[in-house]
């Protein structure tokens, strides 16, 4: 499923930039669902301090 792959790609990119954080990424709607655009909700769900 393309939408699931896109969601995983966003998670991978965010974790590559901010390794100490975990993210929850939710696809709200997409072009493949018939919408005009894609909307993704991104939340930081964990932050691990390094010190």
VEXMAR-987602 format. One record per atom (N, C-alpha, C, O): chain; residue in one letter; x, y, z; atom name; residue number from 1. Coordinates in Angstrom, 3 decimals. Atoms other than C-alpha are relative to their C-alpha. Example, Ala and Ser with C-alpha at 12.3 -4.5 7.8 and 13.67 -1.06 7.14 Angstrom:
residues 2
<torfi mol="A" type="A" px="0.890" py="-1.190" pz="0.000" atom="N" seq="1"/>
<torfi mol="A" type="A" px="12.300" py="-4.500" pz="7.800" atom="CA" seq="1"/>
<torfi mol="A" type="A" px="0.900" py="1.200" pz="0.000" atom="C" seq="1"/>
<torfi mol="A" type="A" px="1.936" py="1.181" pz="0.665" atom="O" seq="1"/>
<torfi mol="A" type="S" px="-0.820" py="-1.190" pz="-0.060" atom="N" seq="2"/>
<torfi mol="A" type="S" px="13.670" py="-1.060" pz="7.140" atom="CA" seq="2"/>
<torfi mol="A" type="S" px="-0.770" py="1.090" pz="0.730" atom="C" seq="2"/>
<torfi mol="A" type="S" px="-0.261" py="2.198" pz="0.899" atom="O" seq="2"/>
//
This chain:
residues 51
<torfi mol="A" type="X" px="0.844" py="-1.182" pz="0.000" atom="N" seq="1"/>
<torfi mol="A" type="X" px="0.000" py="0.000" pz="0.000" atom="CA" seq="1"/>
<torfi mol="A" type="X" px="0.884" py="1.239" pz="0.000" atom="C" seq="1"/>
<torfi mol="A" type="X" px="1.713" py="1.412" pz="0.893" atom="O" seq="1"/>
<torfi mol="A" type="X" px="-0.847" py="-1.179" pz="0.166" atom="N" seq="2"/>
<torfi mol="A" type="X" px="1.563" py="3.254" pz="-1.134" atom="CA" seq="2"/>
<torfi mol="A" type="X" px="-0.078" py="0.947" pz="1.187" atom="C" seq="2"/>
<torfi mol="A" type="X" px="0.936" py="1.515" pz="1.593" atom="O" seq="2"/>
<torfi mol="A" type="X" px="0.152" py="-0.915" pz="-1.122" atom="N" seq="3"/>
<torfi mol="A" type="X" px="0.137" py="5.293" pz="1.738" atom="CA" seq="3"/>
<torfi mol="A" type="X" px="0.805" py="-0.464" pz="1.218" atom="C" seq="3"/>
<torfi mol="A" type="X" px="1.408" py="0.356" pz="1.909" atom="O" seq="3"/>
<torfi mol="A" type="X" px="-0.778" py="0.540" pz="-1.114" atom="N" seq="4"/>
<torfi mol="A" type="X" px="1.731" py="3.001" pz="4.329" atom="CA" seq="4"/>
<torfi mol="A" type="X" px="1.492" py="0.200" pz="-0.245" atom="C" seq="4"/>
<torfi mol="A" type="X" px="2.244" py="0.482" pz="0.688" atom="O" seq="4"/>
<torfi mol="A" type="X" px="-1.411" py="-0.223" pz="0.336" atom="N" seq="5"/>
<torfi mol="A" type="X" px="5.057" py="3.281" pz="2.512" atom="CA" seq="5"/>
<torfi mol="A" type="X" px="0.369" py="1.468" pz="0.199" atom="C" seq="5"/>
<torfi mol="A" type="X" px="1.447" py="1.771" pz="0.711" atom="O" seq="5"/>
<torfi mol="A" type="X" px="-0.250" py="-1.434" pz="-0.184" atom="N" seq="6"/>
<torfi mol="A" type="X" px="4.812" py="7.074" pz="2.505" atom="CA" seq="6"/>
<torfi mol="A" type="X" px="0.100" py="0.339" pz="1.482" atom="C" seq="6"/>
<torfi mol="A" type="X" px="0.970" py="1.113" pz="1.882" atom="O" seq="6"/>
<torfi mol="A" type="X" px="-0.007" py="-0.220" pz="-1.437" atom="N" seq="7"/>
<torfi mol="A" type="X" px="4.050" py="7.071" pz="6.230" atom="CA" seq="7"/>
<torfi mol="A" type="X" px="1.309" py="-0.487" pz="0.607" atom="C" seq="7"/>
<torfi mol="A" type="X" px="1.908" py="0.209" pz="1.427" atom="O" seq="7"/>
<torfi mol="A" type="X" px="-1.262" py="0.541" pz="-0.501" atom="N" seq="8"/>
<torfi mol="A" type="X" px="7.065" py="4.867" pz="6.948" atom="CA" seq="8"/>
<torfi mol="A" type="X" px="1.188" py="0.838" pz="-0.458" atom="C" seq="8"/>
<torfi mol="A" type="X" px="2.162" py="0.991" pz="0.278" atom="O" seq="8"/>
<torfi mol="A" type="X" px="-1.064" py="-0.857" pz="0.520" atom="N" seq="9"/>
<torfi mol="A" type="X" px="9.240" py="7.099" pz="4.771" atom="CA" seq="9"/>
<torfi mol="A" type="X" px="0.128" py="1.277" pz="0.827" atom="C" seq="9"/>
<torfi mol="A" type="X" px="1.237" py="1.734" pz="1.102" atom="O" seq="9"/>
<torfi mol="A" type="X" px="-0.020" py="-1.202" pz="-0.846" atom="N" seq="10"/>
<torfi mol="A" type="X" px="8.262" py="10.148" pz="6.838" atom="CA" seq="10"/>
<torfi mol="A" type="X" px="0.611" py="-0.325" pz="1.356" atom="C" seq="10"/>
<torfi mol="A" type="X" px="1.433" py="0.438" pz="1.863" atom="O" seq="10"/>
<torfi mol="A" type="X" px="-0.561" py="0.416" pz="-1.292" atom="N" seq="11"/>
<torfi mol="A" type="X" px="9.040" py="8.278" pz="10.080" atom="CA" seq="11"/>
<torfi mol="A" type="X" px="1.506" py="-0.183" pz="-0.113" atom="C" seq="11"/>
<torfi mol="A" type="X" px="2.255" py="0.288" pz="0.744" atom="O" seq="11"/>
<torfi mol="A" type="X" px="-1.430" py="0.234" pz="0.204" atom="N" seq="12"/>
<torfi mol="A" type="X" px="12.421" py="7.186" pz="8.720" atom="CA" seq="12"/>
<torfi mol="A" type="X" px="0.765" py="1.321" pz="-0.121" atom="C" seq="12"/>
<torfi mol="A" type="X" px="1.823" py="1.490" pz="0.486" atom="O" seq="12"/>
<torfi mol="A" type="X" px="-0.662" py="-1.298" pz="0.198" atom="N" seq="13"/>
<torfi mol="A" type="X" px="13.313" py="10.727" pz="7.623" atom="CA" seq="13"/>
<torfi mol="A" type="X" px="0.076" py="0.794" pz="1.299" atom="C" seq="13"/>
<torfi mol="A" type="X" px="1.117" py="1.375" pz="1.608" atom="O" seq="13"/>
<torfi mol="A" type="X" px="0.002" py="-0.722" pz="-1.268" atom="N" seq="14"/>
<torfi mol="A" type="X" px="12.299" py="12.273" pz="10.952" atom="CA" seq="14"/>
<torfi mol="A" type="X" px="0.984" py="-0.607" pz="0.983" atom="C" seq="14"/>
<torfi mol="A" type="X" px="1.714" py="0.119" pz="1.658" atom="O" seq="14"/>
<torfi mol="A" type="X" px="-0.917" py="0.651" pz="-0.937" atom="N" seq="15"/>
<torfi mol="A" type="X" px="14.228" py="9.689" pz="12.962" atom="CA" seq="15"/>
<torfi mol="A" type="X" px="1.451" py="0.127" pz="-0.449" atom="C" seq="15"/>
<torfi mol="A" type="X" px="2.359" py="0.067" pz="0.380" atom="O" seq="15"/>
<torfi mol="A" type="X" px="-1.360" py="-0.254" pz="0.475" atom="N" seq="16"/>
<torfi mol="A" type="X" px="17.267" py="10.242" pz="10.747" atom="CA" seq="16"/>
<torfi mol="A" type="X" px="0.482" py="1.380" pz="0.434" atom="C" seq="16"/>
<torfi mol="A" type="X" px="1.663" py="1.568" pz="0.723" atom="O" seq="16"/>
<torfi mol="A" type="X" px="-0.344" py="-1.367" pz="-0.404" atom="N" seq="17"/>
<torfi mol="A" type="X" px="17.184" py="13.941" pz="11.629" atom="CA" seq="17"/>
<torfi mol="A" type="X" px="0.087" py="0.147" pz="1.517" atom="C" seq="17"/>
<torfi mol="A" type="X" px="0.984" py="0.820" pz="2.024" atom="O" seq="17"/>
<torfi mol="A" type="X" px="0.081" py="-0.108" pz="-1.452" atom="N" seq="18"/>
<torfi mol="A" type="X" px="16.264" py="13.569" pz="15.323" atom="CA" seq="18"/>
<torfi mol="A" type="X" px="0.011" py="-1.394" pz="0.595" atom="C" seq="18"/>
<torfi mol="A" type="X" px="-1.039" py="-1.959" pz="0.901" atom="O" seq="18"/>
<torfi mol="A" type="X" px="-0.174" py="1.387" pz="-0.436" atom="N" seq="19"/>
<torfi mol="A" type="X" px="17.642" py="10.239" pz="16.516" atom="CA" seq="19"/>
<torfi mol="A" type="X" px="-0.507" py="-0.262" pz="1.416" atom="C" seq="19"/>
<torfi mol="A" type="X" px="-0.870" py="-1.393" pz="1.739" atom="O" seq="19"/>
<torfi mol="A" type="X" px="0.405" py="0.178" pz="-1.391" atom="N" seq="20"/>
<torfi mol="A" type="X" px="16.700" py="10.816" pz="20.160" atom="CA" seq="20"/>
<torfi mol="A" type="X" px="-1.518" py="0.078" pz="0.184" atom="C" seq="20"/>
<torfi mol="A" type="X" px="-2.010" py="0.018" pz="1.310" atom="O" seq="20"/>
<torfi mol="A" type="X" px="1.454" py="-0.135" pz="-0.085" atom="N" seq="21"/>
<torfi mol="A" type="X" px="12.995" py="11.162" pz="19.338" atom="CA" seq="21"/>
<torfi mol="A" type="X" px="-0.705" py="-1.108" pz="-0.766" atom="C" seq="21"/>
<torfi mol="A" type="X" px="-0.191" py="-1.631" pz="-1.755" atom="O" seq="21"/>
<torfi mol="A" type="X" px="0.883" py="0.922" pz="0.714" atom="N" seq="22"/>
<torfi mol="A" type="X" px="10.225" py="8.788" pz="18.335" atom="CA" seq="22"/>
<torfi mol="A" type="X" px="-1.218" py="0.785" pz="-0.471" atom="C" seq="22"/>
<torfi mol="A" type="X" px="-1.641" py="1.742" pz="0.176" atom="O" seq="22"/>
<torfi mol="A" type="X" px="1.099" py="-0.733" pz="0.613" atom="N" seq="23"/>
<torfi mol="A" type="X" px="7.363" py="9.899" pz="16.144" atom="CA" seq="23"/>
<torfi mol="A" type="X" px="-1.168" py="-0.924" pz="-0.305" atom="C" seq="23"/>
<torfi mol="A" type="X" px="-0.989" py="-2.103" pz="-0.608" atom="O" seq="23"/>
<torfi mol="A" type="X" px="1.208" py="0.678" pz="0.464" atom="N" seq="24"/>
<torfi mol="A" type="X" px="3.800" py="8.854" pz="15.460" atom="CA" seq="24"/>
<torfi mol="A" type="X" px="-0.474" py="0.787" pz="-1.215" atom="C" seq="24"/>
<torfi mol="A" type="X" px="-0.681" py="1.998" pz="-1.136" atom="O" seq="24"/>
<torfi mol="A" type="X" px="0.419" py="-0.642" pz="1.249" atom="N" seq="25"/>
<torfi mol="A" type="X" px="2.737" py="9.602" pz="11.890" atom="CA" seq="25"/>
<torfi mol="A" type="X" px="-1.314" py="-0.623" pz="-0.438" atom="C" seq="25"/>
<torfi mol="A" type="X" px="-1.416" py="-1.837" pz="-0.615" atom="O" seq="25"/>
<torfi mol="A" type="X" px="1.336" py="0.457" pz="0.389" atom="N" seq="26"/>
<torfi mol="A" type="X" px="-0.918" py="9.375" pz="10.891" atom="CA" seq="26"/>
<torfi mol="A" type="X" px="-0.387" py="0.654" pz="-1.322" atom="C" seq="26"/>
<torfi mol="A" type="X" px="-0.336" py="1.877" pz="-1.453" atom="O" seq="26"/>
<torfi mol="A" type="X" px="0.486" py="-0.518" pz="1.270" atom="N" seq="27"/>
<torfi mol="A" type="X" px="-2.171" py="9.748" pz="7.340" atom="CA" seq="27"/>
<torfi mol="A" type="X" px="-1.465" py="0.387" pz="0.183" atom="C" seq="27"/>
<torfi mol="A" type="X" px="-2.320" py="-0.477" pz="0.379" atom="O" seq="27"/>
<torfi mol="A" type="X" px="1.377" py="-0.479" pz="-0.196" atom="N" seq="28"/>
<torfi mol="A" type="X" px="-5.299" py="11.905" pz="7.657" atom="CA" seq="28"/>
<torfi mol="A" type="X" px="-0.823" py="-0.184" pz="-1.273" atom="C" seq="28"/>
<torfi mol="A" type="X" px="-1.952" py="-0.673" pz="-1.225" atom="O" seq="28"/>
<torfi mol="A" type="X" px="0.613" py="0.279" pz="1.295" atom="N" seq="29"/>
<torfi mol="A" type="X" px="-6.166" py="11.835" pz="3.955" atom="CA" seq="29"/>
<torfi mol="A" type="X" px="1.052" py="0.145" pz="-1.087" atom="C" seq="29"/>
<torfi mol="A" type="X" px="2.115" py="0.727" pz="-0.872" atom="O" seq="29"/>
<torfi mol="A" type="X" px="-0.985" py="-0.011" pz="1.078" atom="N" seq="30"/>
<torfi mol="A" type="X" px="-4.449" py="11.447" pz="0.610" atom="CA" seq="30"/>
<torfi mol="A" type="X" px="-0.671" py="0.130" pz="-1.357" atom="C" seq="30"/>
<torfi mol="A" type="X" px="-1.886" py="-0.017" pz="-1.488" atom="O" seq="30"/>
<torfi mol="A" type="X" px="0.465" py="-0.088" pz="1.380" atom="N" seq="31"/>
<torfi mol="A" type="X" px="-4.782" py="11.938" pz="-3.112" atom="CA" seq="31"/>
<torfi mol="A" type="X" px="-0.561" py="-1.345" pz="-0.445" atom="C" seq="31"/>
<torfi mol="A" type="X" px="-1.549" py="-1.403" pz="-1.176" atom="O" seq="31"/>
<torfi mol="A" type="X" px="0.483" py="1.332" pz="0.362" atom="N" seq="32"/>
<torfi mol="A" type="X" px="-5.189" py="8.178" pz="-3.472" atom="CA" seq="32"/>
<torfi mol="A" type="X" px="-1.381" py="-0.297" pz="0.573" atom="C" seq="32"/>
<torfi mol="A" type="X" px="-2.092" py="-1.167" pz="0.069" atom="O" seq="32"/>
<torfi mol="A" type="X" px="1.335" py="0.147" pz="-0.582" atom="N" seq="33"/>
<torfi mol="A" type="X" px="-8.285" py="8.455" pz="-1.265" atom="CA" seq="33"/>
<torfi mol="A" type="X" px="-1.019" py="0.921" pz="-0.673" atom="C" seq="33"/>
<torfi mol="A" type="X" px="-2.186" py="0.958" pz="-0.284" atom="O" seq="33"/>
<torfi mol="A" type="X" px="0.897" py="-0.887" pz="0.726" atom="N" seq="34"/>
<torfi mol="A" type="X" px="-9.747" py="11.008" pz="-3.681" atom="CA" seq="34"/>
<torfi mol="A" type="X" px="0.025" py="1.450" pz="0.461" atom="C" seq="34"/>
<torfi mol="A" type="X" px="-0.762" py="2.263" pz="-0.023" atom="O" seq="34"/>
<torfi mol="A" type="X" px="-0.105" py="-1.379" pz="-0.484" atom="N" seq="35"/>
<torfi mol="A" type="X" px="-8.737" py="14.170" pz="-1.820" atom="CA" seq="35"/>
<torfi mol="A" type="X" px="0.892" py="0.815" pz="-0.933" atom="C" seq="35"/>
<torfi mol="A" type="X" px="1.599" py="0.257" pz="-1.772" atom="O" seq="35"/>
<torfi mol="A" type="X" px="-0.810" py="-0.884" pz="0.849" atom="N" seq="36"/>
<torfi mol="A" type="X" px="-7.073" py="17.185" pz="-3.449" atom="CA" seq="36"/>
<torfi mol="A" type="X" px="1.470" py="0.004" pz="0.395" atom="C" seq="36"/>
<torfi mol="A" type="X" px="2.334" py="0.339" pz="-0.414" atom="O" seq="36"/>
<torfi mol="A" type="X" px="-1.371" py="-0.028" pz="-0.491" atom="N" seq="37"/>
<torfi mol="A" type="X" px="-3.944" py="16.837" pz="-1.295" atom="CA" seq="37"/>
<torfi mol="A" type="X" px="0.199" py="-1.097" pz="1.040" atom="C" seq="37"/>
<torfi mol="A" type="X" px="-0.722" py="-1.852" pz="1.355" atom="O" seq="37"/>
<torfi mol="A" type="X" px="-0.298" py="0.941" pz="-1.077" atom="N" seq="38"/>
<torfi mol="A" type="X" px="-2.237" py="14.728" pz="1.343" atom="CA" seq="38"/>
<torfi mol="A" type="X" px="0.135" py="0.791" pz="1.297" atom="C" seq="38"/>
<torfi mol="A" type="X" px="0.691" py="1.890" pz="1.315" atom="O" seq="38"/>
<torfi mol="A" type="X" px="-0.135" py="-0.626" pz="-1.315" atom="N" seq="39"/>
<torfi mol="A" type="X" px="-2.475" py="15.578" pz="5.022" atom="CA" seq="39"/>
<torfi mol="A" type="X" px="0.503" py="-1.059" pz="0.961" atom="C" seq="39"/>
<torfi mol="A" type="X" px="-0.088" py="-2.130" pz="1.101" atom="O" seq="39"/>
<torfi mol="A" type="X" px="-0.636" py="0.927" pz="-0.930" atom="N" seq="40"/>
<torfi mol="A" type="X" px="-0.225" py="13.915" pz="7.576" atom="CA" seq="40"/>
<torfi mol="A" type="X" px="0.128" py="0.689" pz="1.350" atom="C" seq="40"/>
<torfi mol="A" type="X" px="0.574" py="1.834" pz="1.425" atom="O" seq="40"/>
<torfi mol="A" type="X" px="-0.169" py="-0.519" pz="-1.355" atom="N" seq="41"/>
<torfi mol="A" type="X" px="-0.319" py="14.427" pz="11.351" atom="CA" seq="41"/>
<torfi mol="A" type="X" px="1.231" py="-0.655" pz="0.597" atom="C" seq="41"/>
<torfi mol="A" type="X" px="1.362" py="-1.879" pz="0.592" atom="O" seq="41"/>
<torfi mol="A" type="X" px="-1.246" py="0.494" pz="-0.578" atom="N" seq="42"/>
<torfi mol="A" type="X" px="3.065" py="14.107" pz="13.042" atom="CA" seq="42"/>
<torfi mol="A" type="X" px="0.060" py="0.417" pz="1.463" atom="C" seq="42"/>
<torfi mol="A" type="X" px="-0.107" py="1.593" pz="1.786" atom="O" seq="42"/>
<torfi mol="A" type="X" px="-0.138" py="-0.281" pz="-1.422" atom="N" seq="43"/>
<torfi mol="A" type="X" px="3.501" py="13.837" pz="16.813" atom="CA" seq="43"/>
<torfi mol="A" type="X" px="1.304" py="-0.582" pz="0.512" atom="C" seq="43"/>
<torfi mol="A" type="X" px="1.707" py="-1.678" pz="0.121" atom="O" seq="43"/>
<torfi mol="A" type="X" px="-1.157" py="0.539" pz="-0.715" atom="N" seq="44"/>
<torfi mol="A" type="X" px="6.621" py="13.469" pz="18.925" atom="CA" seq="44"/>
<torfi mol="A" type="X" px="-0.572" py="-0.782" pz="1.178" atom="C" seq="44"/>
<torfi mol="A" type="X" px="-1.275" py="-0.209" pz="2.011" atom="O" seq="44"/>
<torfi mol="A" type="X" px="0.577" py="0.814" pz="-1.067" atom="N" seq="45"/>
<torfi mol="A" type="X" px="5.760" py="10.573" pz="21.253" atom="CA" seq="45"/>
<torfi mol="A" type="X" px="0.995" py="-0.342" pz="1.094" atom="C" seq="45"/>
<torfi mol="A" type="X" px="0.610" py="-0.819" pz="2.162" atom="O" seq="45"/>
<torfi mol="A" type="X" px="-1.001" py="0.287" pz="-1.014" atom="N" seq="46"/>
<torfi mol="A" type="X" px="9.051" py="10.188" pz="23.096" atom="CA" seq="46"/>
<torfi mol="A" type="X" px="1.228" py="0.848" pz="-0.267" atom="C" seq="46"/>
<torfi mol="A" type="X" px="1.650" py="1.013" pz="-1.412" atom="O" seq="46"/>
<torfi mol="A" type="X" px="-1.255" py="-0.727" pz="0.115" atom="N" seq="47"/>
<torfi mol="A" type="X" px="12.098" py="12.296" pz="23.777" atom="CA" seq="47"/>
<torfi mol="A" type="X" px="0.932" py="-0.548" pz="1.063" atom="C" seq="47"/>
<torfi mol="A" type="X" px="0.608" py="-0.544" pz="2.251" atom="O" seq="47"/>
<torfi mol="A" type="X" px="-1.000" py="0.559" pz="-0.905" atom="N" seq="48"/>
<torfi mol="A" type="X" px="15.178" py="10.722" pz="25.314" atom="CA" seq="48"/>
<torfi mol="A" type="X" px="1.159" py="0.972" pz="0.095" atom="C" seq="48"/>
<torfi mol="A" type="X" px="1.885" py="1.174" pz="-0.879" atom="O" seq="48"/>
<torfi mol="A" type="X" px="-1.123" py="-0.933" pz="-0.158" atom="N" seq="49"/>
<torfi mol="A" type="X" px="17.641" py="13.237" pz="26.743" atom="CA" seq="49"/>
<torfi mol="A" type="X" px="1.308" py="-0.747" pz="0.040" atom="C" seq="49"/>
<torfi mol="A" type="X" px="1.366" py="-1.889" pz="0.498" atom="O" seq="49"/>
<torfi mol="A" type="X" px="-1.305" py="0.659" pz="0.059" atom="N" seq="50"/>
<torfi mol="A" type="X" px="21.301" py="12.467" pz="26.249" atom="CA" seq="50"/>
<torfi mol="A" type="X" px="0.845" py="0.284" pz="1.225" atom="C" seq="50"/>
<torfi mol="A" type="X" px="2.013" py="-0.103" pz="1.263" atom="O" seq="50"/>
<torfi mol="A" type="X" px="-0.831" py="-0.316" pz="-1.155" atom="N" seq="51"/>
<torfi mol="A" type="X" px="22.430" py="13.723" pz="29.621" atom="CA" seq="51"/>
<torfi mol="A" type="X" px="-0.617" py="-0.143" pz="1.292" atom="C" seq="51"/>
<torfi mol="A" type="X" px="0.025" py="0.106" pz="2.313" atom="O" seq="51"/>
//
